[in-house]
């Protein structure tokens, strides 16, 4: 497992701390999992100059000329 996976596990632990009782993700409501997924996937990233991945993507496609544009 790469260091990125360990970092992600640490982020997930903010929502599901380690403890005596392990978390059975089958018992966590899907709505709660989706909310956590949304928060984690839309975090600003230092490597992206503190933009979110989506912001970076939009900036990339809006500032580029594509062959399809004619």
GULOLUM-58965 format. One record per atom (N, C-alpha, C, O, CB): x, y, z; atom name. Coordinates in Angstrom, 2 decimals, decimal comma, m for minus. Glycine has a CB too. Layout:
N
- c1/c2/c3/a
- X/Y/Z/CA $
...
END
This chain:
70
- c1/c2/c3/a
- 0,86/m1,17/0,00/N $
- 0,00/0,00/0,00/CA $
- 0,90/1,23/0,00/C $
- 1,83/1,33/0,81/O $
- m0,97/0,00/1,23/CB $
- 0,64/2,17/m0,91/N $
- 1,44/3,37/m1,03/CA $
- 1,12/4,40/0,05/C $
- 0,14/4,26/0,77/O $
- 1,24/3,98/m2,39/CB $
- 1,96/5,42/0,14/N $
- 1,78/6,44/1,18/CA $
- 0,48/7,21/0,97/C $
- m0,11/7,69/1,94/O $
- 2,97/7,41/1,18/CB $
- 0,01/7,33/m0,27/N $
- m1,26/8,00/m0,53/CA $
- m2,42/7,29/0,14/C $
- m3,34/7,94/0,65/O $
- m1,51/8,09/m2,02/CB $
- m2,38/5,97/0,14/N $
- m3,44/5,19/0,78/CA $
- m3,41/5,39/2,29/C $
- m4,47/5,50/2,92/O $
- m3,29/3,68/0,44/CB $
- m2,21/5,46/2,88/N $
- m2,12/5,70/4,32/CA $
- m2,65/7,08/4,67/C $
- m3,32/7,25/5,69/O $
- m0,66/5,55/4,79/CB $
- m2,36/8,07/3,84/N $
- m2,86/9,43/4,05/CA $
- m4,38/9,44/3,98/C $
- m5,04/10,06/4,82/O $
- m2,27/10,40/3,01/CB $
- m4,93/8,77/2,99/N $
- m6,39/8,69/2,83/CA $
- m7,01/7,98/4,03/C $
- m8,06/8,40/4,52/O $
- m6,76/7,97/1,53/CB $
- m6,38/6,91/4,49/N $
- m6,90/6,22/5,66/CA $
- m6,95/7,16/6,87/C $
- m7,89/7,11/7,66/O $
- m6,04/4,99/5,99/CB $
- m5,93/8,01/7,00/N $
- m5,92/8,98/8,09/CA $
- m7,07/9,96/7,98/C $
- m7,67/10,33/8,99/O $
- m4,61/9,73/8,10/CB $
- m7,37/10,39/6,77/N $
- m8,50/11,30/6,57/CA $
- m9,82/10,62/6,93/C $
- m10,70/11,23/7,54/O $
- m8,54/11,80/5,11/CB $
- m9,95/9,37/6,55/N $
- m11,17/8,62/6,86/CA $
- m11,31/8,43/8,36/C $
- m12,42/8,44/8,89/O $
- m11,17/7,24/6,15/CB $
- m10,18/8,27/9,05/N $
- m10,19/8,10/10,51/CA $
- m10,73/9,34/11,23/C $
- m11,16/9,24/12,38/O $
- m8,78/7,79/11,02/CB $
- m10,73/10,49/10,58/N $
- m11,33/11,68/11,19/CA $
- m12,82/11,47/11,40/C $
- m13,41/12,02/12,33/O $
- m11,08/12,92/10,32/CB $
- m13,42/10,68/10,54/N $
- m14,86/10,42/10,60/CA $
- m15,18/9,13/11,35/C $
- m16,25/9,00/11,94/O $
- m15,43/10,36/9,21/CB $
- m14,25/8,19/11,32/N $
- m14,43/6,90/11,98/CA $
- m13,16/6,58/12,78/C $
- m12,32/5,81/12,33/O $
- m14,73/5,77/10,93/CB $
- m13,03/7,18/13,98/N $
- m11,81/6,99/14,76/CA $
- m11,59/5,53/15,15/C $
- m12,53/4,76/15,34/O $
- m11,86/7,86/16,01/CB $
- m10,30/5,18/15,26/N $
- m9,96/3,85/15,75/CA $
- m10,40/3,76/17,20/C $
- m10,34/4,74/17,94/O $
- m8,43/3,55/15,60/CB $
- m10,81/2,62/17,58/N $
- m11,24/2,44/18,97/CA $
- m11,35/0,97/19,29/C $
- m10,86/0,12/18,55/O $
- m12,57/3,14/19,24/CB $
- m11,99/0,70/20,37/N $
- m12,17/m0,69/20,78/CA $
- m13,11/m1,41/19,82/C $
- m12,96/m2,61/19,57/O $
- m12,72/m0,76/22,20/CB $
- m14,06/m0,67/19,28/N $
- m15,03/m1,27/18,37/CA $
- m14,67/m0,89/16,93/C $
- m14,52/0,29/16,62/O $
- m16,49/m0,82/18,71/CB $
- m14,53/m1,88/16,08/N $
- m14,23/m1,60/14,68/CA $
- m15,52/m1,20/13,96/C $
- m16,62/m1,61/14,34/O $
- m13,57/m2,82/13,99/CB $
- m15,35/m0,42/12,91/N $
- m16,50/0,06/12,15/CA $
- m16,86/m0,97/11,09/C $
- m16,01/m1,39/10,30/O $
- m16,21/1,44/11,50/CB $
- m18,12/m1,37/11,07/N $
- m18,63/m2,23/10,02/CA $
- m19,31/m1,30/9,01/C $
- m20,42/m0,83/9,23/O $
- m19,64/m3,33/10,58/CB $
- m18,62/m1,05/7,89/N $
- m19,12/m0,09/6,91/CA $
- m20,43/m0,53/6,28/C $
- m21,12/0,29/5,67/O $
- m18,09/0,13/5,84/CB $
- m20,78/m1,79/6,41/N $
- m22,09/m2,24/5,90/CA $
- m23,22/m1,66/6,74/C $
- m24,36/m1,60/6,28/O $
- m22,16/m3,78/5,90/CB $
- m22,90/m1,23/7,97/N $
- m23,93/m0,68/8,86/CA $
- m24,00/0,85/8,81/C $
- m24,90/1,45/9,40/O $
- m23,66/m1,12/10,27/CB $
- m23,05/1,47/8,11/N $
- m23,05/2,94/8,01/CA $
- m24,01/3,32/6,88/C $
- m23,91/2,78/5,78/O $
- m21,60/3,50/7,74/CB $
- m24,93/4,24/7,15/N $
- m25,88/4,64/6,11/CA $
- m25,16/5,17/4,86/C $
- m24,18/5,92/4,97/O $
- m26,84/5,71/6,65/CB $
- m25,63/4,80/3,70/N $
- m25,01/5,19/2,44/CA $
- m24,97/6,71/2,32/C $
- m24,02/7,26/1,75/O $
- m25,77/4,58/1,24/CB $
- m25,97/7,40/2,85/N $
- m26,00/8,87/2,80/CA $
- m24,80/9,46/3,54/C $
- m24,18/10,41/3,07/O $
- m27,33/9,40/3,40/CB $
- m24,49/8,90/4,69/N $
- m23,34/9,38/5,46/CA $
- m22,04/9,10/4,71/C $
- m21,15/9,95/4,67/O $
- m23,30/8,71/6,86/CB $
- m21,91/7,92/4,11/N $
- m20,71/7,59/3,34/CA $
- m20,54/8,53/2,15/C $
- m19,43/8,96/1,85/O $
- m20,77/6,13/2,85/CB $
- m21,64/8,86/1,48/N $
- m21,59/9,78/0,34/CA $
- m21,16/11,18/0,77/C $
- m20,41/11,85/0,06/O $
- m22,96/9,84/m0,37/CB $
- m21,64/11,63/1,94/N $
- m21,26/12,95/2,45/CA $
- m19,76/13,00/2,74/C $
- m19,09/13,97/2,40/O $
- m22,06/13,29/3,74/CB $
- m19,25/11,95/3,36/N $
- m17,82/11,88/3,66/CA $
- m17,02/11,82/2,37/C $
- m15,99/12,49/2,23/O $
- m17,50/10,67/4,55/CB $
- m17,48/11,02/1,43/N $
- m16,82/10,91/0,12/CA $
- m16,76/12,29/m0,55/C $
- m15,73/12,67/m1,10/O $
- m17,58/9,90/m0,78/CB $
- m17,87/13,02/m0,50/N $
- m17,94/14,35/m1,11/CA $
- m16,94/15,29/m0,46/C $
- m16,23/16,02/m1,15/O $
- m19,36/14,92/m0,99/CB $
- m16,88/15,28/0,85/N $
- m15,94/16,16/1,57/CA $
- m14,49/15,82/1,22/C $
- m13,68/16,72/0,97/O $
- m16,15/16,05/3,08/CB $
- m14,17/14,54/1,22/N $
- m12,78/14,13/0,94/CA $
- m12,38/14,41/m0,50/C $
- m11,25/14,84/m0,77/O $
- m12,60/12,65/1,24/CB $
- m13,29/14,18/m1,43/N $
- m12,97/14,38/m2,84/CA $
- m12,92/15,85/m3,24/C $
- m12,36/16,19/m4,28/O $
- m13,97/13,66/m3,71/CB $
- m13,50/16,71/m2,43/N $
- m13,54/18,12/m2,77/CA $
- m12,71/18,99/m1,82/C $
- m13,00/20,17/m1,63/O $
- m14,96/18,60/m2,77/CB $
- m11,69/18,39/m1,25/N $
- m10,77/19,14/m0,39/CA $
- m9,78/19,91/m1,26/C $
- m9,30/19,37/m2,26/O $
- m10,02/18,20/0,59/CB $
- m9,46/21,14/m0,89/N $
- m8,37/21,84/m1,60/CA $
- m7,06/21,09/m1,37/C $
- m6,82/20,58/m0,27/O $
- m8,26/23,32/m1,12/CB $
- m6,22/21,03/m2,38/N $
- m4,97/20,29/m2,29/CA $
- m3,78/21,23/m2,46/C $
- m3,75/22,07/m3,36/O $
- m4,92/19,18/m3,36/CB $
- m2,82/21,08/m1,58/N $
- m1,61/21,90/m1,66/CA $
- m0,93/21,72/m3,02/C $
- m0,46/22,69/m3,61/O $
- m0,64/21,55/m0,52/CB $
- m0,88/20,50/m3,50/N $
- m0,24/20,19/m4,78/CA $
- m0,94/20,87/m5,96/C $
- m0,36/21,02/m7,04/O $
- m0,20/18,68/m5,01/CB $
- m2,19/21,28/m5,76/N $
- m2,96/21,96/m6,80/CA $
- m3,12/23,45/m6,48/C $
- m4,08/24,08/m6,91/O $
- m4,35/21,30/m6,96/CB $
- m2,18/23,99/m5,74/N $
- m2,20/25,41/m5,33/CA $
- m3,48/25,74/m4,57/C $
- m4,08/26,80/m4,75/O $
- m2,06/26,33/m6,57/CB $
- m3,88/24,81/m3,74/N $
- m5,04/24,93/m2,87/CA $
- m6,37/25,06/m3,61/C $
- m7,33/25,65/m3,11/O $
- m4,87/26,11/m1,98/CB $
- m6,40/24,50/m4,81/N $
- m7,66/24,35/m5,54/CA $
- m8,17/22,94/m5,27/C $
- m7,41/22,06/m4,88/O $
- m7,48/24,61/m7,08/CB $
- m9,46/22,75/m5,49/N $
- m9,99/21,39/m5,46/CA $
- m9,68/20,73/m6,80/C $
- m9,33/21,41/m7,76/O $
- m11,54/21,38/m5,17/CB $
- m9,81/19,43/m6,87/N $
- m9,56/18,73/m8,13/CA $
- m10,50/19,22/m9,22/C $
- m10,09/19,37/m10,37/O $
- m9,73/17,21/m7,93/CB $
- m11,75/19,46/m8,86/N $
- m12,73/19,92/m9,84/CA $
- m12,39/21,33/m10,34/C $
- m12,48/21,60/m11,54/O $
- m14,14/19,91/m9,23/CB $
- m12,00/22,23/m9,43/N $
- m11,60/23,57/m9,83/CA $
- m10,40/23,53/m10,77/C $
- m10,34/24,26/m11,76/O $
- m11,27/24,42/m8,61/CB $
- m9,45/22,67/m10,46/N $
- m8,26/22,52/m11,29/CA $
- m8,64/21,99/m12,67/C $
- m8,11/22,45/m13,69/O $
- m7,24/21,59/m10,61/CB $
- m9,53/21,03/m12,71/N $
- m9,99/20,46/m13,98/CA $
- m10,65/21,53/m14,83/C $
- m10,34/21,67/m16,02/O $
- m10,96/19,29/m13,73/CB $
- m11,58/22,30/m14,22/N $
- m12,26/23,35/m14,98/CA $
- m11,29/24,41/m15,48/C $
- m11,41/24,91/m16,60/O $
- m13,34/24,01/m14,11/CB $
- m10,32/24,75/m14,65/N $
- m9,31/25,72/m15,08/CA $
- m8,52/25,18/m16,27/C $
- m8,23/25,90/m17,22/O $
- m8,35/26,06/m13,91/CB $
- m8,19/23,92/m16,20/N $
- m7,44/23,28/m17,29/CA $
- m8,24/23,29/m18,59/C $
- m7,72/23,68/m19,63/O $
- m7,08/21,84/m16,90/CB $
- m9,50/22,87/m18,55/N $
- m10,25/22,77/m19,80/CA $
- m10,67/24,14/m20,32/C $
- m10,85/24,31/m21,53/O $
- m11,49/21,90/m19,60/CB $
- m10,82/25,12/m19,44/N $
- m11,22/26,46/m19,90/CA $
- m10,05/27,26/m20,45/C $
- m10,26/28,23/m21,17/O $
- m11,87/27,22/m18,77/CB $
- m8,85/26,89/m20,12/N $
- m7,67/27,65/m20,59/CA $
- m6,93/26,94/m21,71/C $
- m5,85/27,39/m22,10/O $
- m6,71/27,89/m19,44/CB $
- m7,46/25,88/m22,23/N $
- m6,81/25,11/m23,29/CA $
- m7,62/25,17/m24,56/C $
- m8,84/25,26/m24,54/O $
- m6,61/23,66/m22,87/CB $
- m6,91/25,11/m25,66/N $
- m7,57/24,99/m26,96/CA $
- m7,52/23,51/m27,37/C $
- m6,46/22,89/m27,41/O $
- m6,87/25,92/m28,04/CB $
- m8,67/22,97/m27,65/N $
- m8,75/21,58/m28,04/CA $
- m8,88/21,47/m29,56/C $
- m9,41/22,37/m30,21/O $
- m9,93/20,89/m27,34/CB $
- m8,39/20,40/m30,09/N $
- m8,44/20,16/m31,54/CA $
- m9,88/20,18/m32,06/C $
- m10,12/20,53/m33,22/O $
- m7,77/18,82/m31,88/CB $
- m10,83/19,81/m31,22/N $
- m12,22/19,74/m31,66/CA $
- m12,87/21,11/m31,81/C $
- m13,94/21,22/m32,40/O $
- m13,01/18,91/m30,68/CB $
- m12,24/22,15/m31,28/N $
- m12,84/23,48/m31,34/CA $
- m12,74/24,13/m32,71/C $
- m13,39/25,15/m32,95/O $
- m12,20/24,37/m30,33/CB $
- m11,97/23,56/m33,61/N $
- m11,89/24,05/m34,97/CA $
- m11,10/25,26/m35,09/C $
- m10,94/25,79/m36,19/O $
- m13,20/24,31/m35,50/CB $
END
